[in-house]
Amino acid sequence: MAAIAMLYLPGVRRENHYRGFNPLTKDFSDEELRQRYRFGRESIEFIANELRADLERNTRKRTALSVEEQVMIALRFYGSGSQLQVVGDTMGYDKSTVSRVVRDVTDALVDRKDQYIKWPTERQKNINKRVFYEKAGFPNVIGCIDGTHVHIQAPTEDIPR
């Protein structure tokens, strides 16, 4: 009988829950922003302005994410190594929102890769090899990226260059 009574109870409406906040408008110092997002205020604003055409939504919804919020969600995901759910929980967004935002920001960044990623010419490769060898005794290095360690299979014999 109690089960039947439960079926006729009016539905309880969920309370509206609005998203997190925009950390750029908070009083975070540049250092605090760097700790959380790996970029300072000016860099975040630069990225947001660069991606604005791709990320801006033509809507009047007051809950729509700003371009800055989208960029910061993606930066938090990239920089933390956390799961979508964890980033969403810490920033006040749903996992599906974080997933969509990370996809959109990533696509927008990839579209601009040729503007910012340049491979060295043969001449520049030779100069880089010489400079790295002269400074550190490290042969055949043509560049480095962000201090990231990349496993390289050691050659079976030493080939002087």
TORNU-194963 format. One record per atom (N, C-alpha, C): x negated, y negated, z. Coordinates in pm, whole numbers, plus 50000, padded with zeros to 5 digits. Layout:
BEGIN
XYZ...
//
This chain:
BEGIN
499195011950000500005000050000499144987350000498044987750078497144976150084496504973749947496214984549876495604983149743496564976349647497834979549658498834973349570498964958549605498944955249731499034941349774497844933249722496684939449717495484932649669495614928849521496344936949444496504934149302497304921549277498164917749370499034906249350498524893449415497344893949475496784881749533496334872449420496564859749438496114850549333494594850749324494074849049201492624849349180491944837749250490834840649308490074830349376489154823949272489314811149255488524804049155487124801649210486134804749125484754802349166484464787549171483714783749271483314769849285482334766349173482474754349115481524749949013480144748749075479174754349005477794753649053476974747148942476474735248971475694728348869474234731948880473584730748770472214735248755471244728248848470024732348832468944726748911468704712148880467554707448913467234693348899466124691648796465934679448754464854676248661463654671748744462604680048751461454676648835460744663848792460914659548667460274647048626460894635048697462154636248736462804625248805462604626148956462094637349004461784638749147460464631649177460164630549302458924623849341457764633549352457614642149251456454651049248455244643249202454134645549266452884639449219452424647049095451474641249025450924648048907450324661548947449694661949064449084674449112450144685049138451274681049199452354690549225452954695749094453104686948996453594691348865452624701348802451324698448812450314707548755450354721148824450554721248955450624733849027451814742248982452924735748956454134742948919454244746048770453784736548686454034737648541452764738048457451604736548519450314736548451450084724348361450934714448370450804702048295451194690348384450604678848357450974666648428452174659948362452644649248425453834642148378453694637348234452574630848201452394625648065452394636747961451754647847993451704659047898453084665247878453844666547986455194672047976456064662847891455944649847914456724640247835456304640647688455004642247662454514643347523455114655547454455074666947522455624679347464457124677647439457834672047536459274670047521459574661147401458844650247386459064641247272458734648047140457714656247142457304663447022458384673546977459054679647073460044690147043461494685147043461674672347069463014666847086463944669946969463474668546846464334670746729464874685146725464074694546772464504708546769465354712546889465154705947003465784710547127466984702347172467124690347119468234681847163469554687547116470504688247206471834693647176472794682147150473594683347048474584673147017475884676547090475904673347218477054676647301477254665847405478444665047455478744655347561478914662347695478644675247699478784682547825477804676847927478294674248045477404668448146476444678848203476704691448175475824701848226474804706348121474794699848004473824703647900472414700547949471494709347915470104707547956469434696747872468694688147937467914678147864466704685247800466084678547707464884684047643463794686047747463654676347838462634677547944462884689748032464134692148068464454703848150464114716748075464444717247947464134729047867462624731547861461874720947837460414722347830459864727247963460374721748073459854725548203460234739848243461404744248203461774758348227460804767348153460544764248026459624772547948458214772048006457734760248043456394759048100456284766848230457344766648311457324774248437457224789248407457954793548305457914807648267456524811348214455994803248122454664806148064453584806148172453624796148259452554794248355452604803148477453774808348509453894816148633453694831048611453974835748491453894850148469455034857548536456034850248582457184856348650458214861248550459184868348603460284873048519461294861848500462124863248399463154853248370464034850748491464414861348558465304860248674464654851948784463384854148809462684846948915462574832148880462224829048755462144815048713463514808548727464554815448683465904810148696466294807648839466004817148926466354815649067465624803849131464334802249099463564791549162463954777849109464454777248986464784764248927466294761548924467104771448964468544769248971469284771648841468794780748757469434783848629469684798848620470614802548537470924816548514469844822948427469664835848445468654843148368468874841748218470124842148173470404841048030470064827047977470254816848060469874803248021468364802248005467634807648101466174807548095465704814947970466304826347941465924834147824466124826147696467274819847683467574811947563466634800047550466384793247661465514781547660464084785547622463574796247682462214800647652462104804247503463114810947450463104814247306463104801647221463974792047253464084779847173462804771447179462244769847298461014762047313459854769047242459764782147258458704789647192458804788247041459994789646986460184788046841459774774046795460134763946872459784750146836458274748046841457614753946940456154752846948455464760146833455944772146803455364779946693455514772646560456634765646542456844757946419455784747146401455154742746510454154732146503452724737146518452534749946513451204755546539450134750246444450474748246319449474743646222449034729246247449844721546319449454707846355448354707746460448324718046546447454717546662446394728446668446594739246598445624750146601444854750046471443574747546481442714746846364441584756946378441324764546274440214773846274438984766746219437824769846272436604763046225436244767246082435644757846010435134760845876433874769445892433364774745782432124782745789430974774545844430894761945801429824753145851429964751246002431204748646049431424746646192431144759446271431494771046214431194783746281429694785146305428904782046204427444783146217426894773446320427424761246324426994751546425427364756646564428584761546580429024766646710428164778246756427854787546666427014798946702425664794146755425074784446683423754779346723423834772446859424824763946879424954756447005425214765847123426104775547107426354785047216425094793047249424364796847147423154804647171422104796147241421944783547197420944774647258421294771547403422574769447433422974765647570423024777447665423524788947618423784799947711423134813047671422464813347556421874825847511422924836047471424094830947434425234839447399425334839847246424994851147181424964851447034426344852846971426484847146852427644849046765428974844146822428954834046907430184828246960430574816646869431814816946819432274806046732433274796846802433684800346924434604791946999435094799047122435814791847205436394798047323437754791647349438584798847420439954794447447440204794647596440384783047657440934781947791440304791147895439074795147875438424803647972439014817547983439804821647886440434834847889439394845547856439404856147934438484867147908439114876847808438394879447702438874888647599437894900247593438404912347606437544924147600437054926047457435734927047444435124929147313434334942147318434584950647220433844963147212432384960147182431494965047265430064962547245429584969647119428714963247041428184969946922427264981446961427154991046873426315002646903424834999246886424534988946807423134984446795423094969246790421994963646837421864949346840421434944346702422214935346647421914929746515421564915146534420284911446519419914897446536420474888846422420844876746455421384867546353420594854946352
//
